[in-house]
Amino acid sequence: MTREDFYSIFIYILMAVIILVTGFTVIRPAMEEGYLAVSAGSNFAFLLLALIISVLINVILLEIGHLIGAKLGGYNVILFNILGLCFYKKEENGKLVTKFKFKSFDGFTGETLIEPKKDKSNPMFYVFIPLILMLLEFVALYCVMNFIPSSTSTDQILLYVKYGVVVLAAIAGCFIVYNYFPARMDTLTDGYRLVLLNKKVNVEAYNLKLEVEANKFFNRPVKELEPFTVITDFTARTNMEIVLDKLEHDKYDEASNIIDLTLKEDKKISRSTKVEFLLTKAYLMFMNEELEEASKFYIDTFDNDMKSKIRSCKDYSEIRVYILYEGLVEKTKSEIDFAIDRKKKLDKKVSDGEAIKEGILINKALEKVYSVNPELKDDEKKVVE
C-alpha cells in the first residue's frame, strides 16, 4: 500500500466516523425522544433527503469558493464542473465563448480549471476561500441549531430543519477533513496545495503549470520554458509538461535530461508524480533507444500491479507505453486496438485541445510500431489526423 493510498483510506474512515458519531449521538437520540417521526420509513426518507441536500450544498460551496478565490487571486476560469455539470470556455472566431456539457471530473466533488492573468497571480485565495465559506456555514448552522428548541412541542417541520442542519454540519465536516488534509491523496486537494504553496518556487511552478495546461486546453502553442532544478511535487509536474512538449517536437535528449534531473530527487515528489515520470521515460526509451534496453527498463521498473494498471489504459501516459510495449515487444494487434479505443473514450472526458496534444504523442507511438511491424497496422486506427 502506498502512502497516498494509506492517507486516502485513513480520511475515508475518519469521514465515516464523523457520520456515525453524528448519527448515534444526535440523530438517533432525537428519534428516540420523539422529536422526529415515529415511523422508520419517514425517518429513512428524512435522512436520505438530508444527506442528498447536504452533499449538494457543500459541493456548491466548495466549487463556488474556488470560483471566487480564482477571481480574487487574478485567474481566468476556463472550466467549472460541479458533479459533472461542466461549463467551459472555447475559442471560436478569435473569441472565448462559454459552452456546457456533462463531463467527469478530477476531484472529490468537481473541478475548476484556472489560468493566471499575470505572473504574480496568487493561488492562496483559490485555496482558502472554500474553507472560509464552510466556516461561515458552520456559524450559520450553529445559530439555526440553537434557535430551534428540541422539544415535542416544537413544530415538526422546524425539528426536521434543526436535525437536517445537524446532518448538513456533519457532511461539511467531512468535506473539510478531506479537502484540507495536508498530504497528497488520491486527488490533488486544497490541503496538499496549501502545504506546497508555502514555498515561493512552488507558487511559480504552479502558475506555470496552469499556464501550460491552459495552452493545452485551447490547443495553443506552448512557449519555451526552462525546467526547474529545485525539485518539489509542483516543480516536477511543471517539468513534466515541458517534457511532453519536448517529446512532441522529437527533442528526446532534452526530454531525457529533464526526466533524469527530476527522478534523481524522487524522494521529494509524490508516488503518482514519480510513476508519471517513469512511464514517460519508458515511452521515450521505446521511441529512441534500442528495443532490448527499453524492454528491460519496462520489465524491471514496473511491478505486476503497475503492469496491470498500465494494461487498463486509464490515462494517456499508460496508453502511450502500452501501445509501444504491445506493438514492439509482444506484437499483439488486439491489445493495440484496445489501447486506441481507450484513448478515444478518454478524449471525450478532456478538452479538445488536450485530446489533440495527447493524440500527437500516441500517433508517434503508433507510427513507431507500424514502421517496425507493418503487419499490425490497421488503416483506420490512426487516432488524430
Secondary structure, 3 states (H helix, E strand, C coil): CCHHHHHHHHHHHHHHHHHHHHHHHHHHHHHHCCCCCCCHHHHHHHHHHHHHHHHHHHHHHHHHHHHHHHHHHCEEEEEEEECCEEEEEEEECCEEEEEEEECCCCCCCEEEEEEECCCCCCCHHHHHHHHHHHHHHHHHHHHHHHHCCCCCCCCHHHHHHHHHHHHHHHHHHHHHHHHCCCCCCCCCCHHHHHHHCCCHHHHHHHHHHHHHHHHHHCCCCCCCCCCCCCCCHHHHHHHHHHHHHHHHCCCHHHHHHHHHHHHCCHHHCCHHHHHHHHHHHHHHHHHHCCHHHHHHHHHHHCCHHHHHHHHHCCCHHHHHHHHHHHHHHHCCHHHHHHHHHHHHHHHCCCCHHHHHHHHHHHHHHHHHHHHHCHHHCCCCCCCCC
